[in-house]
């Protein structure tokens, strides 16, 4: 069930040169009800008026169903209205929130292998999903594979937390891919290149595997295309694209010429 409520920004943390995480508290103190992986719509107000953006919740590391805050992880987008607002604001700004929404969820029936594929801030919905799955890891016959792509090692978001999960559970596999960094001291879980380059090495099986994809739209389309060729159906590959919105000016409408007006009149006569 979706609801609408007001929130106030209480914390800002820098995760990388281009990425911040923000914590918003509910003004009414009530719990934030959501399933791990879902997103909320935020309505902010800047000097030009109201505007809306959608963000997956990145609440994790505890009982995520028992909190009254919403954690967001956001990368700066050059020319983005939300980036200009949030990356230059201070604690205390408010927003109106509605939700939850989304299909990137823990499957009701766990597959033999569950692949989580993310790029950049697309990791956001997978952090609470990993928290939710932690009780199943090691107890149920499920292997979780996280394929995470970033431009460089310093953009490995939530590195400490993800590596802690890797060390704790043998059934959790991490492959960290860097698209713009060639590693000289590569760790066993690190690769140079893109997450799509790693899919084939796992021999995905449409009879026993399921994929959740979140992040760059091009990555998602490429992965989905590869998986379709392997026999995966759409319902086995749940996708959520992060569209990095830029504000664009509405083009001014040009006045019709005399000839264009006369042509419209003639066409209108035809359909009378």
C-alpha positions in Angstrom: 0.0 0.0 0.0 1.4 3.4 -1.0 1.2 6.5 1.2 2.3 10.1 1.2 4.3 11.9 3.9 6.7 14.7 4.5 10.4 14.3 5.3 13.4 16.4 6.5 17.0 16.0 5.5 19.0 15.1 8.6 22.4 13.7 7.3 24.7 14.1 4.3 27.7 11.8 3.8 30.2 11.7 0.9 30.8 8.2 -0.5 33.0 9.2 -3.4 34.0 12.3 -5.4 30.7 12.3 -7.3 28.4 10.5 -4.9 26.6 11.4 -1.7 24.2 9.6 0.6 21.3 11.4 2.2 19.2 10.5 5.2 15.7 11.9 5.4 13.5 11.4 8.5 9.8 11.2 8.4 8.3 14.3 10.0 5.5 12.3 11.7 7.9 9.7 13.2 6.1 6.8 11.7 7.9 3.8 10.3 8.8 3.6 6.6 7.0 0.6 5.3 8.6 -1.0 2.2 10.0 -4.2 0.8 13.8 -4.3 0.2 14.5 -3.2 -3.3 11.6 -0.7 -3.6 11.8 3.0 -4.5 10.0 6.2 -3.4 9.1 9.3 -5.3 10.4 12.6 -3.8 8.9 16.0 -4.6 11.4 18.8 -3.9 11.0 22.5 -4.2 13.7 24.8 -5.6 13.7 28.4 -6.9 11.9 27.3 -10.0 9.1 25.4 -8.2 8.3 21.7 -7.5 10.0 18.8 -9.3 9.9 15.0 -8.8 12.6 12.3 -8.7 12.4 8.6 -7.9 15.1 7.0 -5.6 15.5 3.4 -4.4 15.9 3.1 -0.6 19.4 2.2 0.6 18.4 1.4 4.2 20.5 -1.6 5.3 22.5 -3.2 8.1 19.7 -3.6 10.5 16.0 -4.4 10.6 15.1 -2.3 7.6 11.4 -2.7 8.4 11.8 -0.9 11.8 13.1 2.6 10.8 11.6 6.0 10.4 14.2 7.3 7.9 14.9 6.9 4.2 18.5 6.6 3.0 19.3 7.6 -0.6 22.5 7.3 -2.6 22.8 9.8 -5.4 25.5 10.6 -8.0 26.0 14.1 -9.4 24.6 14.6 -12.9 26.1 17.5 -14.8 23.2 19.8 -15.6 20.7 17.8 -13.5 18.2 19.8 -11.6 18.1 17.4 -8.6 21.9 17.4 -8.5 22.1 21.1 -8.5 19.6 21.2 -5.6 20.7 18.4 -3.4 24.5 18.8 -3.8 24.3 22.4 -2.8 21.7 22.1 0.0 22.2 21.8 3.7 20.5 19.7 6.4 16.9 20.8 7.1 15.5 20.9 3.6 12.1 19.2 3.3 10.4 17.0 0.7 7.1 15.2 0.1 7.4 11.5 -0.4 5.1 8.9 -1.9 5.5 5.1 -2.2 6.7 2.5 -2.1 6.9 1.3 -5.7 9.0 -1.1 -7.8 9.5 -4.7 -8.9 13.2 -5.3 -7.9 12.3 -7.5 -4.9 13.5 -10.7 -3.2 11.8 -13.5 -5.2 9.0 -15.3 -3.2 10.6 -18.6 -4.2 14.4 -18.3 -4.2 16.2 -19.7 -7.2 19.3 -21.9 -7.1 21.3 -18.7 -8.0 20.1 -15.1 -7.7 22.2 -12.6 -9.7 22.2 -9.0 -8.6 23.7 -6.8 -11.4 24.3 -3.1 -10.7 26.3 -0.2 -11.9 27.1 2.9 -9.8 24.2 4.0 -7.6 22.2 1.1 -8.9 23.6 -0.7 -5.9 21.0 1.1 -3.8 18.2 -1.4 -3.9 20.6 -4.3 -3.5 21.9 -3.2 -0.1 18.6 -3.8 1.7 18.0 -6.9 -0.4 21.4 -8.3 0.9 20.3 -7.5 4.4 17.1 -9.4 3.9 18.9 -12.3 2.3 21.5 -12.6 5.1 19.2 -14.8 7.1 18.9 -17.2 4.2 22.5 -17.2 3.2 24.2 -20.4 4.5 20.8 -21.9 5.5 19.0 -22.3 2.3 20.3 -23.7 -1.0 20.7 -20.4 -2.7 23.8 -18.7 -4.1 23.8 -14.9 -4.4 26.1 -13.3 -7.0 26.7 -9.6 -7.0 28.1 -8.2 -10.3 28.9 -4.6 -9.5 30.3 -2.1 -12.0 32.0 1.3 -11.3 34.4 3.5 -13.2 37.2 3.0 -10.7 38.1 1.5 -7.4 37.3 4.7 -5.4 33.7 4.4 -6.7 33.2 1.0 -5.1 30.2 2.2 -3.0 29.7 0.6 0.4 32.9 -1.3 -0.1 33.4 -2.2 3.6 29.8 -3.5 4.0 29.9 -5.6 0.8 33.3 -7.1 1.6 32.0 -8.0 5.1 29.2 -10.0 3.5 31.7 -11.7 1.2 33.9 -12.7 4.1 31.0 -14.0 6.1 29.2 -16.2 3.6 30.7 -18.8 1.3 27.5 -18.7 -0.8 27.9 -15.0 -1.7 30.0 -14.3 -4.7 31.3 -10.8 -5.6 32.6 -9.6 -8.9 33.6 -6.0 -8.9 34.2 -4.5 -12.4 36.0 -1.2 -13.2 35.4 0.3 -16.6 38.1 3.0 -16.4 40.8 1.6 -14.3 43.5 -1.0 -15.1 44.5 -2.7 -11.8 48.1 -3.5 -11.0 47.3 -5.2 -7.6 44.0 -6.9 -8.6 42.1 -8.7 -5.8 40.5 -12.1 -6.7 37.0 -10.5 -6.9 38.1 -7.6 -9.1 38.0 -7.3 -12.9 38.8 -4.6 -15.4 35.9 -4.0 -17.9 32.2 -4.2 -17.7 29.7 -6.4 -15.8 28.3 -7.7 -19.1 31.8 -9.2 -19.9 31.4 -11.5 -16.8 27.9 -13.0 -17.4 29.2 -15.8 -19.6 31.7 -17.0 -17.0 28.8 -18.1 -14.8 27.0 -20.1 -17.5 23.6 -18.7 -16.6 20.9 -21.3 -16.6 17.3 -20.2 -17.4 16.0 -23.3 -15.6 17.4 -22.4 -12.2 18.7 -18.8 -12.2 17.0 -15.4 -11.8 18.4 -11.9 -12.4 17.7 -8.5 -10.8 19.2 -5.7 -12.8 19.5 -2.0 -11.7 21.6 0.8 -13.0 22.8 2.2 -16.3 20.1 1.7 -19.1 22.7 0.6 -21.6 24.1 -2.0 -19.2 20.6 -3.3 -18.6 19.7 -3.6 -22.2 23.0 -5.3 -23.0 22.5 -7.8 -20.2 18.9 -8.5 -21.1 19.9 -9.1 -24.7 22.5 -11.6 -23.7 20.2 -13.4 -21.3 17.4 -13.6 -23.9 19.8 -15.3 -26.3 20.5 -17.9 -23.5 16.8 -18.6 -23.2 15.8 -16.4 -20.3 12.2 -15.0 -20.3 11.3 -11.5 -19.3 9.9 -12.5 -15.9 13.2 -14.1 -15.0 15.1 -10.9 -15.5 13.6 -8.0 -13.5 14.9 -4.6 -14.6 15.0 -1.2 -13.2 16.8 1.5 -15.2 18.3 4.5 -13.5 17.6 7.5 -15.8 19.8 10.4 -15.0 17.5 13.3 -15.6 18.7 16.5 -17.1 16.5 19.6 -17.3 15.8 20.6 -20.8 14.3 23.8 -22.0 10.9 23.5 -23.7 11.3 24.6 -27.3 9.3 27.7 -28.1 6.5 27.1 -30.5 6.9 28.9 -33.8 4.0 30.7 -35.3 2.4 29.1 -38.3 3.0 30.7 -41.7 0.1 31.8 -43.9 0.7 28.8 -46.2 0.6 26.4 -43.2 -2.7 27.9 -42.0 -4.3 27.6 -45.4 -3.2 24.0 -45.7 -4.8 23.1 -42.3 -8.0 24.8 -43.4 -8.1 22.6 -46.6 -7.5 19.4 -44.6 -10.2 20.3 -42.1 -12.7 20.8 -45.0 -11.9 17.3 -46.2 -13.0 15.7 -42.9 -16.2 17.7 -42.4 
